[in-house]
Amino acid sequence: MPEGPLTGLRVVELARILAGPWIGQTLADLGAEVIKVESPEGDDTRRWGPPFIDRPRADGTVETVAAYFHATNRGKTSVTCDFNDAGDLDRLRALIDGADVVIENFKAGGLARFGLDYATLSARNPGLVYASVTGFGQTGPRASQPGYDFMIQGMGGIMELTGHPLGDPQKVGVAWIDIFTGLYGVIGIQAALAERARSGQGQQVDLALFDCAVGVLANQAANHLLGGVEPARLGNAHPNIVPYQVFPARDGHLIVACGNDRQFRSLCMALDLPALADDPALATNAQRVAGRDALCATLAQAMAGHDRADLIAALTAAGVPAGPINRVSEALSDPQVQARGMVVSPEGIAGLRTPITLSRNTTVAPGAAPALGEGAFNWRQ
């Protein structure tokens, strides 16, 4: 099997729950050696179930661990460390002396009393890249406050953009901000490593969930900053593109996503609505946004009498982006997902690979999530 592109990189992960471990799992998938340092009780997500998975340990006992933990810790080894034990701390600092990267998600300044803060560790290991994940970052008036994904989704604006306009604000169905923070963490670490190759010096990567939540508002932020509008919930509609939403078919719903004028015209012709296709009042996207309600009502009426599969097939043939709304099980069993090898099963534990495909390197860690304390070396010798 070809090596991962980060083979030879040693990462020490002092992180739990999701954002920090997502960084570690992604680096492990890319070939890094990731040593997860856990409390004697283990990462909280080992108990975040059901469902639970039973796995044999090296000593013959069976460990019961939540599926959640397996989703975020593939490819790592695990050692336990009691921060109240001076010997454990000495061994941990010695381990970090030989590491390239540390990932931690303690509160700002929380590791200083253990001598595990960036200032202390970088004095011992000047090339260390030290990624800190917190709710609000290392600076600013909220730096000392705790932050969790759900709370940050509310504070960051996305919940006022998600859900029906007449309903309650809605969070995204996965811990969306944690995942984005994890991905930005990987980018920040790789950038710091690239700079280290030139300067020989490491640095701290300061990652805040709140920064990431605001940072991915994208066009909605631009709509406000440049257009002066207050973005609001539109259900499944798009603030800047029409038609780009869910429509009802006879036996379910489908998504139609027309990103340009040609696709809109093709949609109208496929639905046998030539007058709509030739209407000069709907010729541009800006005009269609202005006439959203009447246009989408007409399109909905035209689609309502057809079976969903027939509509998707006809629109796809016409070059119009259209697709079903799948359950998770349907998404995972889609032939395209299967063909791309998105579902992997290291050591018989099914999960999802990091969705990066390289032409020469592997991007799937060979091992499943680790049993608690079963590291790749004898930690206490």
N, C-alpha and C positions, 0 to 999 in steps of 0.2 A: 504493500500500500504506500502511495506517495506521502511524504511528510506534509504537515500543515505549514503555512507560510510563517508562523510565529514559533516554530520549533526551536528550542533552546532558550526561550524566554521563561523566566521563573517569576510567578505571581503568587503573592501571599494575600489571601482574602480574609479580612477581618470584618466581614459583612454578613448580614442575615436578612431575611424576608425576600425582597424581590429586586429592587433596582441595582444594588451592589452585586448580588449573586448573578444577575443577568449579565453584568459586565464580565464576571469571571467565567460564566458558562460560554459566552461568545468567544472570549480569548482562548478557552480550552478547545472549543471547536476549531479554532484557527491554529491549533498546534501548541499553544503555551502549556507549560506545566503549572497547574493551579492547585495550590495547597490551601484548603479551606480550614481556617482556624476557628473552632467552635468552643463555646462554653461546655462544661461537663454535661449540661442538660441538652446541648445541641441547638441548632437553628430552630426557631419557633415553628417554622413551616413543616418540620418533621411531624408535627402534631395537628396540622391544619387539614383535617379530613372529617368525614370520609370523602372519597374512597381512600383505602389504605392498601399498601403492597407489602406482603411478607417476603423477606429475603434472608437466606442463610448467611451467617457471619463466619469468619475464618475459624472461630472457636467452637463452631457447631451449633450455637444458639441461633434463634431466628429474630430478626429485627423487623418490626412493623413500622412502616414509614408512610406518610401521606403522599398521594400522587402529586400534590402541589410541590413538595420538595424535589421530586424527580423532574418536574418541569423546568427547574431553574438551576440545577447543580450537576448536570451531566459532565463527565470527563474530569472531575476533580478528585483529589485525595483529601482525606479529613484527618485532622489531629485535634485533640482537645487541649485547652489551655485555661487554667484557673488564674485570672488576673490578680487574685489575692495571694497567689503563691509566688514568692520571689524567685524560686528556681525555675518555674514555668516561664516567668517573664524574661529571665536571663536567656533561656533557650529560645524563646520567641524572637528576642532582639538579635540573637546570633543568627537565626534563620533569615531574618530580614536583611542582615548585613550582606548576605549572598544573593539577595533577590533583585530583580529589575523593577518590579511594580508592587505596590501595596494598594489594596482597595479597602476602604473602611466607610462605615455609615453610622458612626457614633455622633452624638450631638456636638456642635462646634466647640472645640476645646476639651471635649470629654476624655480624650486619651492622654492628655498631657500629664496627669497625675500618675500614669503608669509608664511614663517614658516612651510612649508609642506615638507621640505627635510628630508632625512633619519636621519641625525644627530639630528635635532630638535625633530622630532616625536619619535625617539627611546629613547631620554632622558626622555620623558614623559611616554613612554610605552616600557620598555626594552625587552619585549617578542615579539615585532612587527617584522613580516617578511615583507620586503618592496621590491617589485619587480619593477625594473626600466627597461623599454623598450625604447631603442634608436636605431638610425641607426648604430652607431659605438661604443657604449659602453661608460662607464664613464671615461676611460683612453685612452691614445694613441694620436697620432698626428691628428686624424680625429674626436676626441671626440666631438668637438663643431659643426661639420657639420651635417646638416639635412640628413636624409636618407629615401627613399621611396622604396617600394617593387620592382617596375620596375627597378629603378636605381640600386638597390642592386643585382637584378638578373643579370644585365649586369656586374657589378663589380666582382661578386662572381664566375663567370666562367660558370654558367649553360647555358647561352645563346649561348656560343661558343660550347656547346654540344648538342644543341637542334635545329632541323631543317635540311633541305636537305643540303648536303655538297656544292652544287653549288648555294644555295639560301642565303637569309639573315639570320642572327642569329634570333632566335625566343624565346620569353618569354613563360613561362608556362601559360596555359589558366585560372588559378586562381592565386590569390596573394600568391604564393607558399611559399615565404620566410616569409611572415607575419604568415601564418598558422604554419609553422615549429617553428618559434619563439614563438608563442603562446603555442605550445605543450611543447617545452623545458622550457617555463616559468612555466607551471604546474608541470613539473618534478622538477625544481629548488625549487619551493615553497614547494612542498611536502617533498623534501629532507631537506629543512631548518626547516620545522615543525617537522620532525622526530628528527633532531638534537636538536631542542628546548625542546623536551620531555626529553632529557637527561641533557641538560645544563641549561635550563630555560631561555636562551637568544635567542632573534631573531637575524636577520642579513639581509643585503641587498643582493638581487639577481640581478646581473648585466647582462642584456640580450641585445645583439647587433644583429641587423638583419644581419650585415656583418659577424659576427662570425658564425651565424647559416647557412648562405648561403655557407660559406666555409666548415663548419663542416659536411654538408650532401653530400659533393662531393664523399665520400665513395671510391668505387673501382677506380673511375676516378682519384682521388687524389693519390691513391696508385700506379696507373699505371705510374704517373709522378714521385712521390717521390722515388719509389723503382725500376721502370723500365726505368726511364729516357726518357719516351715518352711524347709528347705534345698531349693530347687528343683533338680530333676534332669532328665536326659534322658528324654523320653517318646516318642521317635521322632516319629510324625506325630500323636500325640494332644495334647490341650490340658489344661493343669493345672487349669483352672477351669470348663470346659464339656464336657458329654457329651450326645450324640455329636457330635464335632467332630474328624474324622480321616479317614484314607484307608481305603477298604473295597475288597475285591476283587470284580470282576465276572467274568463268564465269559471275557471277552476283554481284560481289562486292569484298571485301577484307576480309581476316581473318588474325589473328595472330597465328603463330606457335612458341612455346617456348620450345625447346629441351634443358634441363638442364644437360643431361648426355648421355653417349654412348648408353645405353639401349634404351632411348627414341629416339635417332637418328635412331637406327636400326629398331625400331617399325615404325617410320615415313616412312622409305624407303619401308618396306614390305607393309604397308597400301597403299602406292602409286604404288605398283607393280614395285618397282625398286630394285630387289634383288641384282643385280650387284653392285649397289651403297652401299647397306648394307654390302656387303662382301669385298669392296675395302679396301685393307690394308692401302692405302694412306689417308683414311678418318676415320681410326679406333679410333682416339682420338680427343678430342675437339681442342687441339693445332693444329693438322693437318688440321682440318676443318676450323679453323680461317685462317690458311695460304692459304687454297684453297677456301676461301669464295666466290669469284666472280663466278667461274665456277660451284661450287656446288649449289649455290643459283639460278643461272640461270637454271640449270637442274631441280631443285625442282619447280621453278616457272612455267616452261613449263609443268610439270606433273600436276600441280594443276589448270592451266588456263582453262582446258576443263571441269571442274566439277562445279556443283552448290555449293555455299558456305555452305549451311546447310548440304548437303550430306558430304562434306569434314569434317566439324566440327564433325558431328556424327561419321564418320568412324575413325577419329583420336582420338576422345575421347574414343571410344570403344577399341582402340589399346593402350590406356594409354599414348597418346601423348597430352600434354597441348596445347589446341587450342581454340580459341574463336573469336567472332565477334568484330567489332569496332562499338560500340553503340553510338547513339545520347544520350544526357542527359536524354531525356524523356524515351528512351528505357532502360537505366541503372536503372532509378528510378522505372520502372514498371517490372523489372526482377523478376521472382518468388522467387529467392533467397533473393533479397533485401526486398521483401514483407514479406517473411517468417521470416526474421531476425528482422522485425519491425524497419527498418532504417528510414522510413518516419513516423514522429509523428505529431500530430496536437493539441498541448495544446491551449485551448481556441479557437479552430477552426482555428488557424494559422498554416499552414503546414510548416514543416521544417525537418531537418535531426538530428537525435539523435547523441550524442557522441558515437562513435563506440567502446564502452567498455561494455562487458557483464559480470556481476558478478553473482555468483550462489545464493547469499543471499541478495544483496542490489540492489536497483534501480539505474539506471544511466540516468534518464530522468527527468529534472525539470518539475514540474507540471504546470508552468505558461508560457505564451508567453512573448515576449519582452515588456517592460513597456511603458506606456504612460509617456510623459515628465513631471517630477515633482510629479507624483502620487506615493509617497513612502509608506512604510509600517508603518510610524509613522508621527506625525505632526512635520515636520522639524523645523518650526519657533515658537514653543512654549517651 
